[in-house]
Amino acid sequence: MSEIGTHTLRKTFGYHFYQKYKDVAVLQQIFNHSSPAVTMRYIGINQDIMDEAVDGFSL
């Protein structure tokens, strides 16, 4: 059985909080990050945006 660490839970909380409220400023304060961009990268939202853009792209 694999264990889930506190860091994984923290990032998962952040991801789902952002998906529900779209409030990166609150998450930035909760996580004590220096900028919204750091928070977005930390919770993986930037990667989601890039993945969606690439998935919808065709020539």
N, C-alpha and C positions, 0 to 999 in steps of 0.2 A: 504494500500500500504506500503510495507516495504522499508525502506531507506537504501541506500548503503553509508557507511562511507568512510572517506578518507583512513583509514587503509586498508580496503578491496580493494580499488582502487590501493593502493600502492603495495600490495601483488600480485594483478592480473597483474599489469604492469610488475612486476618482473618476474612472471611466464611466461608471453607471450614473454617478451624480451629474456629470457633464451631459450625458445623454438625456437625462430627465429635465434638468434645469437650464442648461446652456449658459451657466454662469461661471466663467473661468476665473473671474476676479475673486470670488469666494473660495474656490479651490486653491488659488494662488496663496491666499492668506492661510488656509488650513495647512497647506504643505510647506509654508514659509519659503516659497520660491521667489526668485528675484524678478521674474517677469512672467506675463501670461504665456509667452512663447515657450518658456521652460516647462510650464505646467502642461501645455498642450502636447509637447513632445513626450513628457514623462508618462502621461496617460495613454499615449498612442493615437491620439486624434489626428495628428498630422499624417501618420501612416494610413489611416482610414481614408482621409481625403485624397491622398495620392493614389491609393488603390482604386477608389471609385472613379477617379479621373481616367486612369489607365484602362480600367475595365470597359468604360464607355467609349473609348477611342477606337476608331477604325479608319482605314484609308480607302 
